[in-house]
Amino acid sequence: MKFGMGEGAGRIVLEGLETQPYDIFSHQNADIVRLTPQQLKARMVAKDAAAKTSAD
């Protein structure tokens, strides 16, 4: 008994798309505001407090 893949089996042919490579990564994005861990924690505490008061 012979087990194996037939010729071309398991291959996917993708159509050629005209795309541009993605060359800007998140750490290079100047629009992102960087926070220190303390600033992030304070922001999360404020967000949780606001959510709690709006739920009441």
URFEN-V186487 format. One record per backbone hydrogen bond with DSSP energy under -1.0 kcal/mol. CO is the residue of the C=O (numbers start at 1). NH is the residue of the N-H. If there is no record, write none. Layout:
co:CO nh:NH
co:CO nh:NH
//
This chain:
co:6 nh:9
co:8 nh:11
co:17 nh:19
co:25 nh:28
co:26 nh:29
co:29 nh:32
co:36 nh:40
co:37 nh:41
co:38 nh:42
co:39 nh:43
co:40 nh:44
co:41 nh:45
co:42 nh:46
co:43 nh:47
co:44 nh:48
co:45 nh:49
co:46 nh:50
co:47 nh:51
co:48 nh:52
co:49 nh:53
co:50 nh:54
co:51 nh:55
co:52 nh:56
//
